């Protein structure tokens, strides 16, 4: 198969997966709680190597004490680090959050920038964090957020052969419509948590199984898949 044909097949598969994910997860809000772009930036930095659930437990008190970039920039670092201790790697996260907010205050007038290249100047911010902030705070889609779920599922679904997040993102940007870049990631996260789990994917309950080259389509799973798909089709039609 030629390279052009190979990518055409991948694109068709990606678009069908997107359609099914939209039906399965019609709403795809960000799972982090925030009210402002600065708060989303901070929450996303905290989410590294930490669950969103834990971050959402920490941020109400954190944002009550430090509601904006100026407050974070002028915070007592030890106090800030103690408030985020339970998210892990709290020393580095605290330093990065404060340094990023100081740059936001000094260079960007207290406002989180709306351009990828400027966001990447902020300490602790790589493409994953920048994509989350741009997509959810500003509805700007300059890339695809690639976290562990997105990387794992995209590989399993045969949409990429890469393991480096930047290269995975490049492949997904080539396959998906730009307006769907960010919510594709959120929907894959939902699906990775609910069905396509890391250790034991529930292929029998997956509406993507027939599109997935990694799916376990044993006779038993096929029978269960038929029942599950029929039920989900009925629920969608209702």
Buried (B, 14 or more C-beta within 10 A) or exposed (E): EEEEEEBEEBBEBBBEBBEBBBEBBEEBEBBBBBEBBBBBBBBBBBBBEBEBEBBBEBBEEBBEEBBBBBBBBEBEEEEBBEBBBEBBBBEBBBBBBBBBBBBBBEEBEBEBBBEBEBBEBBBBBBBBBBBBBBBBBBEBBBBBBBBEBBBBBBBBBBBBEBEEBEBBBBBBBEBBEEEBBBBBBBBBBBBBBEBBEEEEBBBBBBBBBEBBEEBBEEEEBBEBBEEBBEEBEEEEEE
